């Protein structure tokens, strides 16, 4: 029987088709990419016969997730195959940006311009073992593998349900997965599905340039973004001590939070990366000689077991200590310069600021102000900044102040390491790679690249979200996490993907044998172990 994607060359051809279609997040290419996948899947006899088994799901930001449902003959057992098709930008490719999504032409360009790459990447280029290109590892190779797998299942008529889910926007706000889980919950209810596993084929993240070991992840790291708005007191630059610079205030907070090893989290032999600043700037509208009096900072915190409540308490305590240092140093300057300053720097949460504003202006007025501000701002990560700013503008009497809150998005951490079937699956993967391909494979508890797997397993309870909801102005307004749907489809998660290097870098590349030969065998064995 003729097949489409069941040998190395055909998988390579499919992969190049997927990579050639540029799908940078928030571009037209991202919007049209599902049409390509739809067209390719409709070549399979199963979907020609069952066209309604492929559906496109419209996201809140007008993109589409695609779900292809292969239904076994009798079994309710189900495995969900998860991927994302959006990629990061290609601006770092410079003069070669038009070639970034063409592996063949990019290879030739790099051969002629090896100064673009570091030593390790050049070695991999010359070895012929790797394919270069934007999105080739992160993560269109994973989608290719799932399409090949679902074809094989339909040909051999495996008695297990496979749901291929490929989504947009993973690189920014995960609007695709947050919408797709609602459809998954609907499918589960309609077909009485027993979801055994969510299988994500994100690439492995190598631990060193020369590392060609395979990694299998039994969980995915969480990410949350606490933020601050420093609201000082404006003055003319010629009279700086008449006011208080927000940048001065922010500098103390940044030093206290960024790279702070005390704010890391640990699990077994693994640790989260240290917090870093994702955005820090004053938000004056124009340049002039007025000192900056409002500055914002967004901080990236990674999570293993901590809840939003845990993080917020820790963050606020760090901010308070930093502000106390700032205030002390500021008062010393004023004393030296013989200036009077009769106000302290207030530190408060967004919820405290909102309650104060409500007392001054009433619940209805403040609710309307928040809703209007959210409507005027399209970028999710900026919405909460603008709401905090608007409230401080009408509550300037409490300045100088530092307001703490959360910015979107939020990725809960998941970990399925204690699940017995997951443990046996990990051993199966290790054994298969070692015995058939002499490839060493190692378990990692948390995939540290951040992934949509965060929305596929529900750990904990909703009480942990109260602090987040109270201090994230757009939560359950313009930004939602469908926790009821997540609870409905919650199941063990595994990330099993091909070997790759340098995600989000110019030298992003994919190990050919791992992706085209080894992983198809591994994923087939994994799925069949659940039948």
C-alpha positions in Angstrom: 0.0 0.0 0.0 1.3 3.4 -0.9 2.0 5.7 2.0 2.8 9.4 2.3 5.1 9.8 5.3 6.4 6.4 6.4 10.0 6.5 5.4 12.9 8.9 6.0 12.8 10.7 2.7 9.0 11.2 2.8 9.2 12.6 6.3 12.0 14.9 5.3 9.8 16.2 2.4 6.9 16.7 4.7 9.1 18.5 7.3 10.4 20.9 4.6 6.9 21.6 3.4 5.9 22.6 7.0 9.1 24.7 7.5 8.8 26.5 4.1 5.5 27.9 5.2 6.6 30.8 7.4 4.4 31.0 10.5 5.9 33.7 12.8 3.6 34.5 15.7 1.1 37.3 14.9 1.7 37.3 11.1 -0.5 36.3 8.2 1.6 33.1 7.7 0.5 31.9 11.1 -3.1 32.5 10.2 -2.8 30.5 6.9 -0.7 27.6 8.2 -3.7 25.5 9.4 -4.9 25.4 5.7 -1.6 23.7 4.8 -2.0 21.1 7.5 -5.6 20.6 6.6 -4.7 20.1 3.0 -1.9 17.6 3.8 -4.1 15.5 6.2 -6.9 15.3 3.7 -4.6 13.3 1.5 -5.0 10.4 3.9 -7.8 7.9 3.1 -9.1 8.0 6.7 -9.8 11.8 6.6 -11.2 11.6 3.0 -13.7 9.1 4.3 -14.3 11.0 7.6 -13.9 14.7 6.7 -15.7 15.9 9.8 -12.9 14.5 11.9 -10.7 17.5 11.1 -11.9 20.8 12.7 -10.4 24.3 12.9 -11.0 26.1 16.2 -11.1 29.9 16.2 -9.1 31.5 19.0 -10.0 34.7 20.8 -7.3 36.6 18.8 -8.7 35.4 15.4 -6.3 32.6 14.7 -7.0 28.9 14.3 -6.0 25.7 16.1 -6.5 22.5 14.1 -7.7 19.2 15.6 -7.6 15.9 13.7 -9.4 13.0 15.4 -8.5 9.4 14.4 -11.1 7.2 16.1 -10.3 3.6 16.9 -12.9 0.9 16.3 -13.9 0.2 19.8 -11.5 1.4 22.5 -12.2 4.6 24.5 -8.4 4.9 25.3 -7.1 8.1 23.9 -3.7 9.8 23.4 -3.6 13.5 22.5 -0.7 14.5 20.2 0.2 18.1 21.0 2.3 20.6 18.9 2.4 24.2 18.0 3.1 25.6 14.6 4.0 29.3 15.3 7.7 30.3 15.4 9.6 33.3 16.7 10.8 36.0 14.4 13.6 35.8 11.8 15.1 39.3 12.2 18.4 37.9 13.6 19.1 36.3 10.2 19.9 39.7 8.8 20.5 39.5 5.1 19.5 35.9 5.1 16.1 36.5 6.6 14.4 35.4 3.4 16.1 32.1 3.6 15.4 31.4 7.3 12.5 29.0 6.4 14.2 27.2 3.5 16.5 24.6 5.0 18.2 23.8 1.6 19.0 27.4 0.7 19.9 28.3 4.3 22.4 25.5 4.4 24.1 26.7 1.3 24.2 30.3 2.6 25.7 29.1 5.9 28.3 27.1 4.0 29.3 30.2 2.2 29.1 32.5 5.3 30.2 30.4 8.2 31.0 33.5 10.3 27.3 33.7 11.0 27.6 30.6 13.2 29.6 29.6 16.3 32.2 26.8 16.3 29.7 24.1 17.4 27.1 25.1 14.8 29.7 25.1 12.1 30.8 21.6 13.1 27.2 20.4 12.9 26.7 22.1 9.6 29.7 20.4 8.0 28.8 17.0 9.6 25.6 16.8 7.5 23.8 15.5 10.6 21.7 18.5 11.1 19.0 20.6 9.3 19.0 24.3 9.9 16.0 26.7 9.7 13.5 28.7 11.7 10.9 26.4 13.3 12.6 23.2 12.1 13.2 22.0 15.7 10.8 24.3 17.5 8.6 22.6 16.7 7.5 21.6 13.2 9.5 18.4 13.5 7.1 17.4 16.2 4.1 18.1 14.0 5.7 16.1 11.2 6.1 13.2 13.6 2.5 13.3 14.7 1.2 13.5 11.1 3.3 10.4 10.3 2.1 8.6 13.4 -1.6 9.3 12.7 -1.2 8.1 9.1 0.3 4.8 10.4 -2.5 4.4 12.9 -5.1 4.9 10.2 -3.4 2.4 7.8 -2.9 -0.3 10.4 -6.3 0.5 12.1 -4.9 0.7 15.6 -7.7 0.4 18.2 -6.9 3.5 20.1 -8.0 7.1 19.6 -5.5 9.7 18.5 -6.2 13.4 18.6 -3.7 15.5 16.8 -3.8 19.1 18.1 -1.6 21.8 16.6 -2.0 25.3 17.7 -0.9 28.9 17.1 0.5 31.5 19.5 2.5 29.2 21.8 5.4 31.6 21.6 3.5 34.5 23.1 0.2 34.0 25.0 -0.9 30.4 24.2 -4.3 31.6 22.9 -4.4 28.4 20.7 -4.0 25.9 23.4 -6.2 27.7 25.8 -9.0 27.5 23.2 -8.1 24.0 22.1 -8.6 22.5 25.5 -12.2 23.5 25.5 -12.7 21.5 22.3 -10.8 18.6 23.8 -13.2 18.6 26.7 -16.1 18.6 24.3 -14.7 15.7 22.3 -14.1 13.7 25.5 -17.7 14.2 26.7 -19.3 13.5 23.3 -17.3 10.3 22.6 -16.8 9.1 26.2 -13.0 9.2 25.7 -10.6 7.9 28.3 -7.5 10.2 27.9 -4.5 8.2 28.9 -1.7 10.6 27.9 -1.0 14.0 26.5 2.1 13.5 24.3 3.9 16.7 23.3 6.8 16.4 20.9 8.7 19.6 21.6 12.4 19.1 20.8 14.9 18.2 23.5 17.0 21.0 24.9 20.6 19.9 24.8 22.7 20.6 27.9 25.9 21.4 25.9 26.9 22.1 22.3 28.4 18.7 21.8 25.5 16.9 23.6 23.7 14.4 21.4 21.9 12.6 24.2 18.1 12.3 24.0 16.0 13.7 26.8 12.4 12.8 27.8 10.5 15.1 30.0 7.8 14.0 32.5 6.7 17.6 33.3 6.8 21.1 32.0 8.1 24.2 33.9 5.7 26.8 35.0 6.0 30.6 34.3 4.5 33.6 36.0 5.1 37.3 35.6 4.9 39.4 38.7 5.2 43.1 37.9 5.7 46.5 39.5 4.7 50.1 38.7 6.9 52.6 40.3 5.0 55.9 40.6 7.3 58.7 41.8 6.9 62.5 41.9 7.6 64.5 38.8 9.8 67.6 38.7 12.0 69.7 36.4 15.4 68.2 35.7 16.9 71.4 37.0 15.3 70.8 40.4 15.7 67.0 40.7 15.3 66.9 44.5 11.9 68.5 44.3 10.6 65.1 43.1 11.5 61.4 43.0 12.5 59.6 39.9 10.6 56.4 39.2 13.7 55.0 37.5 15.7 55.5 40.7 13.0 53.5 42.6 13.0 50.8 40.0 16.8 50.3 40.0 16.6 49.1 43.6 13.8 46.6 42.8 15.6 45.3 39.7 18.8 44.7 41.7 16.9 42.9 44.4 14.9 40.6 42.0 16.9 40.0 38.9 19.4 37.1 39.1 18.4 36.5 42.8 19.4 32.9 43.4 17.3 32.9 46.6 14.2 33.1 44.4 15.0 29.9 42.6 13.0 26.7 43.2 14.3 23.2 43.4 12.9 19.7 42.7 15.1 16.6 43.1 18.4 17.5 41.2 16.8 20.2 39.1 16.5 24.0 39.7 14.5 26.7 38.0 16.5 29.5 36.2 16.9 32.7 38.2 14.3 35.5 37.7 15.1 38.0 35.0 13.5 41.2 33.8 11.4 40.8 30.6 10.6 44.5 30.3 11.6 47.5 32.2 11.1 51.1 31.0 9.6 54.4 32.0 6.3 55.1 30.4 6.5 58.8 29.7 4.8 59.5 26.4 7.4 62.0 25.1 10.9 63.2 25.7 11.2 66.4 27.7 13.0 67.8 30.7 10.5 66.4 33.2 12.0 63.6 35.3 10.4 60.1 34.7 7.8 59.6 37.3 6.3 56.3 36.3 8.3 53.2 35.4 7.2 49.6 34.9 9.1 46.3 35.3 7.9 42.8 34.3 9.8 39.9 35.9 9.9 36.3 34.7 9.6 33.7 37.5 9.8 30.0 36.7 7.8 27.5 38.8 8.0 23.9 39.9 5.6 23.6 42.9 5.0 27.2 44.0 1.6 28.7 43.6 0.8 32.3 42.5 0.2 33.0 46.2 3.6 31.7 47.1 5.3 33.7 44.4 3.4 36.9 45.2 4.3 36.8 48.9 7.9 36.2 48.1 8.0 38.9 45.5 6.3 41.5 47.7 8.7 40.8 50.5 11.6 41.3 48.2 10.1 44.5 46.8 9.5 45.9 50.3 13.1 45.3 51.3 14.3 47.0 48.1 12.1 50.0 48.6 13.3 50.4 52.2 16.8 50.6 50.9 15.8 53.0 48.2 14.0 55.2 50.7 16.9 55.2 53.1 19.4 56.2 50.4 17.0 58.9 49.1 16.6 60.4 52.6 20.4 60.5 53.0 20.7 62.4 49.8 18.0 64.9 50.9 19.6 65.3 54.3 23.0 66.0 52.6 21.4 68.5 50.3 19.4 70.1 53.1 16.0 69.2 51.5 12.8 68.2 53.3 10.8 65.2 52.2 7.8 64.4 54.3 6.4 61.3 52.5 7.3 57.7 52.6 7.3 55.4 49.6 4.1 53.3 49.8 4.2 49.6 48.7 0.8 48.2 47.9 -0.8 45.4 45.8 -3.0 46.1 42.8 -6.0 44.8 44.8 -5.2 47.4 47.6 -4.9 50.1 45.0 -8.2 49.1 43.4 -10.0 49.0 46.8 -8.6 52.5 47.6 -9.8 53.8 44.2 -13.3 52.3 44.8 -13.5 54.1 48.2 -12.7 57.4 46.4 -14.8 57.1 43.3 -17.2 54.1 43.7 -17.3 50.6 42.4 -19.1 51.3 39.1 -16.8 54.1 38.1 -13.7 52.1 38.7 -15.1 49.0 37.0 -15.9 51.1 33.9 -12.4 52.7 34.0 -10.8 49.2 34.1 -13.0 47.8 31.3 -12.4 50.8 29.1 -8.6 50.6 29.6 -8.6 46.9 28.8 -10.5 47.6 25.6 -8.1 50.2 24.5 -5.0 47.9 24.8 -4.7 44.9 22.6 -1.4 43.4 24.0 -2.2 41.2 26.9 1.1 41.9 28.8 0.5 45.7 28.6 -3.2 45.6 29.7 -2.5 45.2 33.4 0.3 47.9 33.3 -2.1 50.4 31.8 -4.9 49.6 34.3 -2.5 50.1 37.3 -1.3 53.3 35.7 -4.8 54.6 35.2 -5.7 53.9 38.8 -2.5 55.6 40.1 -3.3 58.7 37.9 -6.6 59.2 39.8 -5.0 58.3 43.2 -1.8 60.4 42.9 -2.1 61.5 46.5 -0.7 58.1 47.6 2.5 58.6 45.5 5.3 58.0 45.7 4.2 54.4 45.5 5.2 51.0 44.2 2.2 48.9 43.0 2.8 45.1 42.7 0.6 43.0 40.4 0.7 40.2 37.8 1.0 40.5 34.0 -0.2 37.9 31.5 0.4 35.1 30.6 0.6 32.4 33.3 1.7 28.9 32.7 1.1 26.4 35.5 3.8 23.9 36.1 2.9 20.2 35.5 4.7 17.0 36.6 3.6 13.4 35.9 6.7 11.8 37.2 4.9 9.8 39.8 2.5 8.2 37.3 3.3 4.4 37.0 2.5 4.2 33.2 4.6 7.3 32.6 7.5 5.7 34.4 7.2 2.5 32.4 6.9 4.6 29.2 10.1 6.4 30.0 11.8 3.1 30.5 10.4 1.9 27.1 11.8 5.0 25.4 15.2 4.6 27.0 15.4 0.9 26.1 14.2 1.4 22.5 16.7 4.2 21.8 19.6 2.3 23.4 18.9 -1.1 21.9 17.9 -0.1 18.4 20.0 3.1 17.9 22.7 3.0 20.6 21.3 6.4 21.7 21.4 7.3 25.4 18.2 8.8 26.8 17.7 10.5 30.1 14.7 11.6 32.1 14.3 15.3 33.0 11.5 16.2 35.4 10.7 19.6 33.9 10.9 20.7 30.3 12.4 24.2 30.8 11.5 25.7 27.5 7.9 26.5 28.6 5.2 24.7 26.7 1.5 24.3 26.1 1.6 21.2 28.2 0.9 23.5 31.2 -2.8 23.5 30.1 -3.2 19.7 29.9 -2.9 18.5 33.4 -4.6 20.1 36.5 -2.5 20.0 39.7 -3.6 21.6 42.9 -6.9 23.5 43.5 -8.6 26.7 42.5 -7.8 28.3 45.8 -4.3 28.9 44.6 -5.7 31.2 41.9 -7.5 33.7 44.2 -4.4 35.9 44.7 -3.7 35.8 40.9 -7.3 36.7 40.1 -7.3 39.6 42.5 -4.0 41.1 41.3 -4.3 40.5 37.5 -6.7 43.2 36.2 -7.4 41.4 32.9 -7.9 37.9 34.3 -11.4 36.5 33.5 -12.0 39.6 31.4 -9.7 39.7 28.3 -7.4 36.9 29.5 -8.8 33.5 30.7 -7.4 30.1 31.5 -10.2 27.5 31.0 -9.6 25.6 34.3 -12.9 23.7 34.1 -11.9 22.3 30.7 -8.4 21.6 31.8 -9.8 19.6 34.8 -12.0 17.7 32.4 -9.2 16.6 30.1 -6.5 16.4 32.8 -4.2 13.4 32.2 -0.5 12.5 32.6 1.9 14.4 30.3 5.1 13.4 28.5 7.3 15.4 26.2 9.1 13.1 23.7 10.6 14.9 20.8 13.7 14.8 18.5 17.1 16.1 19.4 17.6 19.8 18.5 19.9 22.7 19.4 19.7 26.4 19.8 16.0 27.1 19.9 15.1 30.7 19.1 18.6 31.3 17.8 20.0 31.9 14.3 21.6 28.5 14.5 18.4 26.6 15.4 18.9 23.1 14.1 17.5 19.5 14.1 19.3 16.2 14.3 18.2 14.4 11.2 18.5 10.8 12.3 16.7 11.5 15.6 13.8 13.2 13.9 13.4 11.2 10.8 14.4 7.7 11.8 14.6 7.2 15.6 11.5 9.1 16.9 9.0 7.5 14.5 9.9 4.2 16.0 9.9 5.5 19.6 6.5 7.2 19.2 4.9 4.1 17.6 6.1 1.9 20.5 4.8 4.5 23.0 1.3 4.6 21.5 1.1 0.9 21.1 2.0 0.4 24.8 -1.3 2.1 25.7 -3.5 -0.1 23.4 
